[in-house]
Amino acid sequence: QVQLMESGGGSVQAGGSLRLSCVASGDTISRYCMGWFRQAPGKGREGVASIGSDGTTSYVDSIKGRFTISQDNAKNTLYLQMNSLKPDDTAIYYCVADTDPWFGYCRERLARKNFRSWGQGTQVTVSS
């Protein structure tokens, strides 16, 4: 399985932007279903966004239009561009990866929280 390491978290004011990065090692991410999860204080982990090996993206409703998931296969790196941040976006953000066996399954993985490779997480704090 691929190993993942996130960076780019920090503290911003509401309305600000951050870009999270996730560098993968051990395999090439172009073959994988990749995604981002987050866990707010006192809450369970929530799937935020995913991108399949065919480039198809999926987002949770609460971040649609504000966050964009992308990847640079040459750098073996996954990104999450976060704009118009809100205090409710405060959480630890995790990069995730797993196989992508057929079209549409990556979206299902996000919904089912079914990923075997997880990064260590990066903290995002949004103040009002």
C-alpha positions, 0 to 999 in steps of 0.5 A, a space after each residue: 500500500 502507498 504511504 501518505 504524508 500531509 502538509 499545509 495545515 495552519 490557522 486562518 481567519 474565516 474567508 481565507 484559503 489554504 492548500 493542503 498537500 499529500 505526498 505519496 510514496 511506495 506506489 504511483 497515485 495515478 492508479 489509486 482512488 485518492 481522497 481527503 477526510 476530516 475530523 472535527 473535535 468531538 465528531 467522527 471522520 467525514 469524507 470530504 472529497 475524492 478523485 478516481 484514477 480516471 480523474 472523476 471527483 466527488 465532494 461532500 455537499 458542505 464544501 461544494 464550490 469552496 474546495 477543489 481536489 486535484 493531483 499532480 501525477 509527476 510529483 505523486 502529490 494530492 492537493 486540496 485547495 480550500 477557499 472561503 473557509 468557515 469556522 465549521 471547517 476546523 478539523 484534522 484533515 487526512 489524506 487517504 488512498 486505496 485501489 480503484 477497481 472500476 468506474 464509480 467505485 471511488 465515489 462509493 469508497 468516500 461514502 463508505 469511508 472505506 480506505 486502507 491507507 491514511 496519512 497522519 493528518 494536518 490541523 486546520 483551524 479557522 477563526 471567526 
